[in-house]
């Protein structure tokens, strides 16, 4: 109830919902107060009893025609639609998430490429970028993506269901400052991809080895740090790994016939136990649905830093005992 009130107030005062409701009313959608009431009812039904986002409900309702806004209950329209075979198939689509989505350029491009295959969420901390990401979805008519504004640490812990996301992407995360200690570079400041946060990522990923995570960075030092952090993430008395190394994927219809996928060349930059930090161009081999870049990606390329280091892992299925790296 508290989360609903916060969302409702924020959308009304900061996201132009009242003006939108008035415009819908002008177009024949009913009185402004009735439109707002229907919007609030839909919002409330998309949050479960534990305050988590009901992702299947959110994305199933995104396929309902906009005309359902003028019906007596948008919820009943969504429920009726979800009973069809097509709607059931849509509900079973995997959900993908980009953390630190910025202006949403990259996530929207991926969502458009996955329009018939997956649902997307773009999570961003800064609200000015959230607004821009939302505008990208509207201007590109992307119907299979949800924009989420807020602190990823709190949202993953409180508002996303466990075992719900097929693939998590983190593109060019901000590295911490570095300090020299006994000849080694070590982290000095707080940053997002800590061991604690990566455990939260593990919790929302689908079980059974389906859930995957791809991290792309242009910072070799940070890539190495994340590699060793992931390789040491364990649980239980037997020290079983939370993640497992994922093999590079072959793009569909992109096999040369000799057992090797026709992907850009990859170099094993560094290894920690079974885990690998790759040097290469991100693409279908690590879960990207289409080649796309963000503002930061273009800036770093323009400044002469073309190297990309990639971590591609999955939620561990057969969790093996951790070994020293």
Secondary structure, DSSP 4 states (H G I P E B T S, - for coil): -HHHHHHHHHHHHHS-HHHHHHHHIIIII--HHHHHHHHHHHHHHTB-TTS-B-HHHHHHHTTS-GGGGGSS-HHHHHHHHTTSHHHHHHHTSEEEEEES-TTSHHHHHHHHHTTTTEEEEEEES-HHHHHHHHHHHHHTT--SEEEEES-HHHHHHHTS-TT-BSEEEEESPPPPPEEEETTEEEE-S--SS-HHHHHHHHHHB-TTTT-EEEEEES-HHHHHHHHHHHHT-EETTTTEESEEEPPPPPPTT-B-SSSSB-----EEEEEETTEEEEES--SGGGT-SS----HHHHHHHHTT----EEEEEEE-SS-PBP---
